[in-house]
Every structure is written in structure tokens, then in C-alpha cells.
């Protein structure tokens, strides 16, 4: 149903093309598109770091610096604001099947104080640069309605003592990779380098099963390579999507030796970052400030960065078993303004990842 509406709304384009659709919201950072019980949802991190972000903030969370929520992307209505995630930021989410065969949304994220720094550069908390008690905490629900009361948590979660972490991403490792571990977690450390943790337990919520890989398991020290990770696999390679200005992609068979693509996934300075996404996705700009910024973005050419990418594969409308890949990313300078954007690739996620190599 969702893909049928999508392809009716947007003109068709070649499978090799990645098309920017435009802005669907303002300053919702570290988001993850999800397919949950055949519904297209968006996990979102909501932050109270400056007055211009207030359009997405709930007064009931006044004692929190940040929190997580889940939105239905067909209606753009928020399904749940998750009370137990108060004071967590830099989140990511994935869907897995639990032992009873139910879809389960798993959110992973770190505790940070993101409200008390006007520069947004001196945030504090247990996962700061001199971290001694950092952990990637976990929140999950298997409820059809994802009601607030149905969310369970493990906080503290995966212990990363001695390592400071901003963003993360978690993926199940395909059996075709013949790997010794079942789950892999990409970590953006506070030195803006990538680190990885892995688990050999089929249940990713077993926090004691996770272990940090040695420091040689990291992506090369390239511009923006380490920040805002999204980790995927095509069954042969791991793919690491990353970006703080433009969005880059690398691949590896072992999380140690990496090959960087010769072209970028997305480039900043593109008018596609300053248009409102078509009607099916909105337009949804919750404040006058957002609308002013969008206008200024197009007029002044101040497109800012492309960063914080995440993606999901979903059925296409052609009736031939094919799929499309929806990409969510952020644009803006990450300090004074920022947008939540969408892009679309008409093809499988594997074909999307492989097209860069």
C-alpha cells in the first residue's frame, strides 16, 4: 500500500539513480526508517538544544535534554513519545524477530546532556570523551500500537567503559557471511573514529554478550569517515555509510580492511536539500522558524551538510517482487539550522550498496 502511493506520487527514474525527495521535518536528528508489521515508520531523536528546535519539543518532557519517539510515515503522526528514553540522544533503531516470531523494534542510544551548551560542542554525560561508564542503552517494544507503557529497557546497556560514543547503528549479520558473530554495532567514538562491537547471541538484548572489537577494527581516517554511521551488509561485505559534510560509503569483509568508494552517496550544496518533500510525506514543517530557514536555504544557497544517513528496503508497486530503498538523512550546518530529508533509490538495498563499487 505504502509503496503504491509512493510511486504514484513520484515520477519513475532509472534504478541506478538516487533521487533527493526533499525535507519532511525540521531538526529531528539521528533518525531510522523502519518497516514494522508492514508499516513504514520513522524512529527519531528529539533534542532541546536551542530555541529554534522547539517546534518538535513536548512540554511533558521538560526535565529531559532529549528523548526518542516513533512516527507513522504515511500520516506523519507521532505514534509514541517514549518516556523511558528521557536524556538519551544519538539514537538508532532496527527491527528484528523475537523468539515468539513477533516484530520487535530495538532502539540503541547513548545518554548525553545536549541542552546545556549553546555551541553544541561541549555536551557532557557518561559517554563524553573521558568516559569511564559509557554504555549503549536499549529500548524495545513488540506491541502493534507501540504504546508508551509497552517499552522495556536495559539502561545501562552494552558497557563501553573507557570509550566515548556519540552515534551508533546495529545490524544482524547475514548467515551467508559465515561470521563468528550474529550482531554488529558501529560506534562513532568521541574522537570521530569508527569502532565496532559484536555479539554472538541471537538476541541482541543480551547486553553481556556484546564485546568491543580491538582498535584495529576501524574505518580509515578519511574526512567525515567515522561520524554518523549506518552499517549494512549484502551477505558478502559490510558497508559503512558515514558523513559530516557529504555522505560516503566504504566496504569490508572483516571490519578491519576497508575499501572506500570513489564517489559519494550524497553531496551537500544541492537544492534538493532545500525543497519540501511531496505531499505524501507532508509538507510537515512544525514552526515558522523552520519555514523561514527553508526559504533562506533556497535563496542564499546555504545548503549546509548532508549527514546522519539511515536506510530501509521496502516493496515497490510493480507487482514483480522488486523493492525500493528509502534513505533518510539530515541537511544543514548542524548548529543553527537543520532539516530531516528523504531520498529514494528504485532498487534493492543490495543493488544500492553495490552500485558504488
C-alpha positions as CSV (number, residue, x, y, z in Angstrom):
1,X,0.0,0.0,0.0
2,X,2.7,2.5,1.0
3,X,4.9,1.8,-2.0
4,X,1.9,2.0,-4.3
5,X,1.2,5.5,-3.0
6,X,4.8,6.4,-3.2
7,X,5.4,5.5,-6.8
8,X,2.1,7.2,-7.8
9,X,3.3,10.4,-6.2
10,X,6.8,10.4,-7.7
11,X,7.9,10.1,-11.4
12,X,9.8,6.9,-12.2
13,X,13.5,7.1,-12.7
14,X,16.2,4.6,-13.6
15,X,17.2,2.0,-11.0
16,X,20.7,3.4,-10.9
17,X,19.5,6.8,-9.8
18,X,19.3,8.1,-6.2
19,X,16.8,10.9,-6.1
20,X,16.5,13.5,-3.3
21,X,12.8,13.9,-2.4
22,X,13.3,16.9,0.0
23,X,12.5,18.0,3.5
24,X,9.8,16.3,5.7
25,X,10.6,17.9,9.1
26,X,13.0,20.2,10.9
27,X,15.8,19.2,13.3
28,X,14.8,15.6,14.0
29,X,18.3,14.2,14.3
30,X,19.6,10.6,14.2
31,X,16.5,9.0,12.6
32,X,16.0,5.5,11.3
33,X,13.3,4.5,8.7
34,X,11.7,1.1,9.7
35,X,9.3,-1.5,8.3
36,X,7.4,-2.7,11.3
37,X,4.4,-5.1,10.8
38,X,4.2,-3.9,7.2
39,X,4.1,-0.3,8.2
40,X,6.7,2.4,7.2
41,X,7.7,4.1,10.4
42,X,10.5,6.6,11.4
43,X,12.4,6.4,14.7
44,X,13.5,9.9,15.7
45,X,15.7,11.6,18.3
46,X,14.2,14.8,19.6
47,X,16.6,17.3,21.2
48,X,16.1,20.5,23.2
49,X,19.4,22.1,22.4
50,X,18.3,25.6,21.2
51,X,15.1,27.7,20.9
52,X,14.9,27.1,17.1
53,X,14.3,23.4,17.7
54,X,11.3,24.0,19.9
55,X,8.7,23.1,17.3
56,X,9.2,19.4,18.0
57,X,9.5,19.5,21.8
58,X,6.8,18.3,24.2
59,X,6.4,20.2,27.4
60,X,5.8,17.0,29.2
61,X,9.5,16.2,28.7
62,X,10.6,19.4,30.3
63,X,13.0,17.6,32.6
64,X,14.7,15.9,29.7
65,X,17.5,17.1,27.4
66,X,16.4,14.7,24.7
67,X,14.2,11.7,24.1
68,X,13.1,9.2,21.4
69,X,9.8,8.9,19.5
70,X,8.3,6.8,16.6
71,X,6.3,8.3,13.8
72,X,4.0,6.8,11.1
73,X,5.4,8.0,7.8
74,X,2.1,7.6,5.9
75,X,0.2,10.0,8.2
76,X,3.3,11.8,9.8
77,X,1.5,11.4,13.1
78,X,3.7,10.6,16.1
79,X,2.7,7.1,17.5
80,X,4.6,7.3,20.7
81,X,7.0,9.5,22.7
82,X,8.9,7.1,24.8
83,X,9.1,8.2,28.4
84,X,11.8,5.8,29.5
85,X,14.2,7.3,26.9
86,X,14.5,10.7,28.7
87,X,18.0,12.1,28.5
88,X,19.1,9.8,25.7
89,X,20.3,11.1,22.3
90,X,22.2,9.9,19.2
91,X,19.8,7.0,18.8
92,X,19.3,4.4,16.1
93,X,16.7,1.7,15.6
94,X,16.2,-1.7,13.8
95,X,13.5,-4.3,13.6
96,X,14.2,-8.0,14.5
97,X,12.0,-11.1,15.0
98,X,11.9,-12.2,18.6
99,X,11.7,-15.9,19.8
100,X,7.9,-15.8,19.5
101,X,8.0,-14.7,15.9
102,X,6.9,-11.1,16.6
103,X,8.4,-8.0,15.0
104,X,10.3,-6.1,17.7
105,X,11.7,-2.5,17.4
106,X,15.0,-2.3,19.1
107,X,16.4,1.3,19.8
108,X,20.0,1.7,20.8
109,X,21.4,5.0,22.0
110,X,23.6,6.8,24.5
111,X,22.9,9.1,27.5
112,X,24.1,12.7,26.8
113,X,23.3,16.2,28.1
114,X,22.7,18.1,24.9
115,X,20.8,21.0,26.3
116,X,23.4,23.0,28.3
117,X,25.8,24.0,25.6
118,X,25.0,26.9,23.3
119,X,27.8,25.9,20.9
120,X,26.6,22.3,20.8
121,X,30.3,21.3,21.1
122,X,30.7,20.7,24.8
123,X,28.0,18.2,25.6
124,X,28.5,16.2,28.7
125,X,27.5,12.9,30.1
126,X,28.7,9.3,30.8
127,X,29.6,8.9,27.1
128,X,31.8,12.0,26.9
129,X,35.4,11.9,25.7
130,X,36.8,10.9,29.0
131,X,34.1,8.3,29.5
132,X,34.5,5.8,32.3
133,X,31.0,4.4,32.4
134,X,29.6,4.8,28.9
135,X,27.0,2.3,27.6
136,X,24.8,1.9,24.6
137,X,21.4,1.6,26.2
138,X,18.5,-0.4,24.7
139,X,14.7,0.1,24.5
140,X,12.3,-2.2,22.7
141,X,8.6,-3.0,22.1
142,X,6.7,-5.7,20.2
143,X,3.3,-4.1,20.6
144,X,1.3,-3.4,17.5
145,X,0.4,0.0,18.8
146,X,3.9,0.7,20.4
147,X,2.2,2.3,23.3
148,X,4.5,4.1,25.8
149,X,3.8,1.5,28.6
150,X,4.9,-1.4,26.3
151,X,8.5,-0.3,26.1
152,X,11.1,-2.2,28.1
153,X,14.7,-1.1,28.6
154,X,18.2,-2.1,29.6
155,X,20.0,1.0,30.8
156,X,22.8,0.7,31.4
157,X,23.1,-1.4,28.3
158,X,26.2,-2.5,26.4
159,X,29.1,-1.4,28.5
160,X,31.8,0.6,26.7
161,X,33.8,1.8,29.7
162,X,36.7,4.0,28.6
163,X,35.3,4.7,25.2
164,X,33.3,7.8,24.5
165,X,30.5,7.4,21.9
166,X,28.1,9.7,20.0
167,X,26.1,7.8,17.3
168,X,25.7,4.1,16.8
169,X,24.0,1.6,14.5
170,X,23.1,-2.1,14.9
171,X,22.6,-4.8,12.3
172,X,22.1,-8.5,12.2
173,X,24.9,-10.3,10.3
174,X,23.6,-12.4,7.4
175,X,24.3,-16.1,7.8
176,X,25.9,-16.1,4.3
177,X,28.9,-14.2,5.8
178,X,29.8,-17.3,7.8
179,X,30.7,-14.9,10.7
180,X,31.6,-15.9,14.2
181,X,29.2,-13.2,15.5
182,X,25.4,-12.7,14.9
183,X,25.1,-8.9,15.5
184,X,27.4,-6.0,14.8
185,X,27.3,-2.5,16.2
186,X,29.0,0.5,14.6
187,X,30.1,3.2,17.0
188,X,31.1,6.8,16.4
189,X,33.6,7.5,19.1
190,X,34.1,10.9,20.5
191,X,37.4,11.1,18.6
192,X,35.2,10.8,15.5
193,X,36.6,7.4,14.6
194,X,34.7,4.2,14.0
195,X,34.8,1.4,16.4
196,X,32.8,-1.8,16.4
197,X,31.2,-4.1,19.0
198,X,29.8,-7.6,18.2
199,X,27.6,-10.2,19.8
200,X,27.3,-14.0,19.3
201,X,23.9,-14.2,20.9
202,X,20.8,-14.4,18.6
203,X,19.1,-12.0,21.0
204,X,20.7,-8.5,20.7
205,X,19.2,-7.5,24.0
206,X,21.6,-9.8,25.9
207,X,23.9,-6.9,26.8
208,X,26.5,-9.1,28.5
209,X,27.1,-10.9,25.1
210,X,28.4,-7.8,23.4
211,X,32.2,-7.2,23.2
212,X,34.2,-4.3,21.8
213,X,36.5,-5.3,18.9
214,X,40.2,-4.3,19.1
215,X,41.1,-0.8,17.8
216,X,42.4,-2.2,14.5
217,X,38.8,-2.8,13.6
218,X,38.1,0.7,12.3
219,X,37.5,2.6,9.1
220,X,40.3,4.6,7.6
221,X,41.0,8.1,8.8
222,X,39.3,10.0,6.0
223,X,37.3,13.2,6.0
224,X,34.0,12.6,7.8
225,X,34.7,8.8,8.0
226,X,33.7,7.8,11.4
227,X,30.8,10.1,12.1
228,X,27.1,9.3,12.0
229,X,27.4,5.6,11.0
230,X,24.9,3.3,9.3
231,X,26.1,-0.3,9.0
232,X,24.7,-2.8,6.4
233,X,25.6,-6.0,4.6
234,X,24.9,-7.6,1.2
235,X,25.8,-11.1,2.5
236,X,29.5,-10.7,1.3
237,X,30.6,-7.3,2.6
238,X,29.9,-5.0,5.4
239,X,29.0,-1.4,4.2
240,X,29.7,1.6,6.4
241,X,27.8,4.8,5.4
242,X,29.1,7.9,7.1
243,X,29.1,11.7,6.7
244,X,29.5,15.0,8.4
245,X,29.5,17.1,5.2
246,X,29.0,14.7,2.3
247,X,27.9,11.1,2.8
248,X,30.5,8.5,1.9
249,X,30.4,4.7,1.8
250,X,33.1,2.1,2.5
251,X,33.0,-1.7,2.5
252,X,34.9,-4.5,4.2
253,X,34.7,-8.3,4.7
254,X,36.1,-8.3,8.2
255,X,35.6,-4.8,9.7
256,X,39.4,-4.3,9.6
257,X,40.4,-3.8,6.0
258,X,38.3,-1.2,4.2
259,X,37.8,0.0,0.7
260,X,36.4,3.5,0.1
261,X,34.1,4.2,-2.8
262,X,35.4,6.6,-5.4
263,X,32.2,8.6,-5.4
264,X,29.9,10.0,-2.7
265,X,26.4,8.7,-1.8
266,X,25.0,12.2,-1.4
267,X,26.6,15.7,-1.9
268,X,25.8,18.8,0.1
269,X,25.3,22.1,-1.6
270,X,22.4,20.7,-3.5
271,X,19.0,22.4,-4.0
272,X,17.4,19.0,-3.3
273,X,18.2,19.7,0.4
274,X,16.0,22.8,0.4
275,X,12.7,21.7,-1.2
276,X,9.7,20.4,0.6
277,X,9.1,16.6,0.1
278,X,6.0,15.8,-2.0
279,X,2.6,15.7,-0.4
280,X,2.6,12.1,0.7
281,X,5.4,12.9,3.2
282,X,4.0,16.3,4.3
283,X,4.7,19.0,3.9
284,X,5.3,18.9,7.7
285,X,7.3,21.9,9.0
286,X,6.2,22.5,12.6
287,X,7.3,26.1,13.1
288,X,7.6,29.5,11.5
289,X,11.3,29.2,12.2
290,X,11.5,26.1,10.1
291,X,9.7,27.7,7.2
292,X,12.0,30.8,7.3
293,X,15.1,28.6,7.4
294,X,13.9,26.6,4.4
295,X,13.3,29.8,2.4
296,X,16.7,31.2,3.4
297,X,18.3,27.9,2.4
298,X,17.0,28.1,-1.1
299,X,17.6,31.9,-1.5
300,X,21.1,32.1,-0.1
301,X,22.4,28.7,-1.2
302,X,23.3,27.9,2.4
303,X,22.6,24.2,2.0
304,X,24.8,23.1,4.8
305,X,25.9,19.5,5.2
306,X,24.4,16.1,4.4
307,X,24.9,13.7,7.3
308,X,23.3,11.1,9.7
309,X,22.2,8.7,7.0
310,X,20.0,5.7,7.5
311,X,18.0,3.5,5.1
312,X,15.4,0.7,4.7
313,X,14.3,-1.5,1.9
314,X,10.5,-1.8,1.2
315,X,8.3,-3.3,-1.5
316,X,7.8,-1.5,-4.8
317,X,4.4,-1.1,-6.6
318,X,5.3,-3.0,-9.8
319,X,4.0,-6.4,-8.6
320,X,7.1,-8.2,-9.6
321,X,8.7,-8.7,-6.2
322,X,11.1,-5.8,-6.7
323,X,11.8,-3.3,-3.9
324,X,12.9,0.3,-3.4
325,X,15.3,1.8,-0.9
326,X,14.3,4.8,1.2
327,X,17.1,6.9,2.6
328,X,16.7,9.3,5.5
329,X,19.4,12.0,6.1
330,X,20.0,15.3,7.7
331,X,20.9,18.6,6.0
332,X,22.0,21.9,7.4
333,X,25.0,23.2,9.4
334,X,24.1,21.1,12.5
335,X,24.4,24.2,14.7
336,X,21.9,26.9,13.6
337,X,19.6,25.1,11.3
338,X,18.9,21.6,10.0
339,X,16.3,19.6,8.1
340,X,15.2,16.0,8.0
341,X,15.3,14.8,4.4
342,X,14.4,11.8,2.3
343,X,15.9,10.3,-0.8
344,X,14.8,7.3,-2.9
345,X,16.7,4.6,-4.8
346,X,14.5,2.5,-7.2
347,X,16.0,-0.9,-6.4
348,X,17.1,-3.3,-3.7
349,X,19.3,-2.2,-0.9
350,X,22.0,-4.7,-2.1
351,X,22.0,-3.1,-5.5
352,X,22.2,0.3,-4.0
353,X,25.2,-0.6,-1.8
354,X,27.0,-2.5,-4.6
355,X,26.5,0.3,-7.1
356,X,29.3,2.3,-5.5
357,X,31.9,-0.3,-6.1
